[in-house]
Amino acid sequence: MTRLVILGGSGAGKSTQAKLLAEHLRIPAISTGEMLRSEIASGSDLGEQAKKFVGSGELVPDDVVVNFIRSNLSHADPDLGWVLEGYPRTAFQAEELDFLLDDLDQPLDWAIYLDVPDRLLRDRSIGRGEIDDLPASIDRRIELFIDRTKTLLDYYDHKNRLLTIDGSQSAELVCAQIQQGIGQ
């Protein structure tokens, strides 16, 4: 069983790698971005709470996201594992996630950071066509990620659970390097 989080800026390839790894490792992929977009589209209470933040490129408040993650991981098979993408984005969220995972008895194995230059992050994000991928929102998400990345990476590095991969390479090469790095 393997439990992973995929870290990186908007457009780093987190969703792509989560899907590839989930397929290779035969574990579920959990995407906070997809879940939030689905909630926004459905008009749910969570979606309405998240909409104002997502539309402006801001991060959805921690308490909203943590409750949503708890709900999804509580239903995950603890013997199977999972790959979580899009969360955490700050060191505080990483610590909160660790508390949650301890509570669920599902400790994290690896935090995988897809290191991609800012310009490539922007170019990739603009090409996706998601509802929240307006240039100003993309720039704000990249700015927020850069501002919070060092402490997030330091948090996982301190716990000896950080694997950094050059995310500007082909998706297949990135996935192969991740598999090698986590011993799969």
Residue pairs with C-beta under 8 A, 6 or more apart in sequence:
1 27
1 78
1 79
1 80
1 81
2 25
2 27
2 81
2 83
2 109
2 110
2 182
2 184
3 81
3 82
3 83
3 84
3 101
3 106
3 107
3 108
3 109
3 110
4 21
4 81
4 82
4 83
4 84
4 108
4 109
4 110
4 111
4 112
4 182
5 83
5 84
5 85
5 87
5 88
5 97
5 108
5 110
5 111
5 112
6 14
6 17
6 18
6 21
6 83
6 84
6 85
6 86
6 112
6 114
7 14
7 88
7 89
7 111
7 112
7 113
7 114
7 152
7 153
7 156
8 14
8 113
8 114
8 115
8 116
8 145
8 167
9 116
9 118
9 121
9 141
9 142
9 145
9 146
9 149
10 121
10 125
10 138
10 141
10 142
10 145
11 116
11 120
11 121
11 122
11 123
11 124
11 125
11 128
11 138
11 142
12 114
12 115
12 116
12 121
12 124
12 167
13 114
13 116
13 124
13 167
13 171
13 174
14 85
14 86
14 114
15 31
15 33
15 34
15 85
15 86
16 171
17 85
17 112
17 114
17 167
17 171
17 174
17 175
17 178
18 29
18 30
18 31
18 83
18 84
18 85
19 29
20 171
20 172
20 175
21 27
21 29
21 83
21 175
21 178
21 179
22 28
22 29
22 82
22 83
24 175
24 179
24 184
25 81
25 83
25 184
26 80
27 80
27 81
27 82
27 83
28 76
28 80
28 82
28 83
29 82
29 83
29 85
30 69
30 72
30 73
30 76
30 82
30 83
30 84
30 85
31 85
31 86
32 65
32 68
32 69
32 84
32 85
32 86
32 87
33 85
33 86
34 86
35 68
35 72
36 46
36 47
36 50
36 54
36 60
36 65
36 68
37 54
37 130
37 131
37 132
38 47
39 46
39 47
39 50
39 68
40 47
40 48
40 50
40 51
40 54
40 131
41 47
46 64
46 68
49 60
49 61
49 64
50 60
50 64
53 59
53 60
53 61
54 60
54 132
54 137
55 132
55 137
56 137
56 140
57 132
57 136
57 137
57 138
57 139
57 140
57 141
57 144
58 140
58 144
59 89
59 90
59 144
62 90
62 92
62 93
62 96
65 87
65 93
66 93
66 96
66 97
66 100
69 84
69 87
69 97
69 100
70 100
70 104
73 82
73 84
73 100
73 101
73 104
73 106
74 104
76 82
76 106
78 104
78 105
78 106
81 109
87 93
87 97
88 94
88 96
88 97
88 152
89 144
89 145
89 148
89 152
90 148
90 151
90 152
91 148
91 151
91 152
91 154
91 155
93 152
94 111
94 152
94 155
94 156
95 155
97 108
98 108
101 107
101 108
108 161
109 161
109 182
110 161
110 162
110 163
110 181
110 182
111 156
111 161
111 162
111 163
112 163
112 164
112 165
112 178
112 181
112 182
113 153
113 156
113 162
113 163
113 164
113 165
114 165
114 167
114 174
115 164
115 165
115 166
115 167
115 168
116 124
116 166
116 167
116 168
117 168
118 142
118 146
120 168
121 138
121 142
122 135
122 138
122 139
122 142
125 133
125 138
125 141
125 142
126 133
126 135
126 138
153 162
153 164
156 162
163 178
163 181
163 182
165 174
165 177
165 178
165 181
166 174
166 177
167 174
169 177
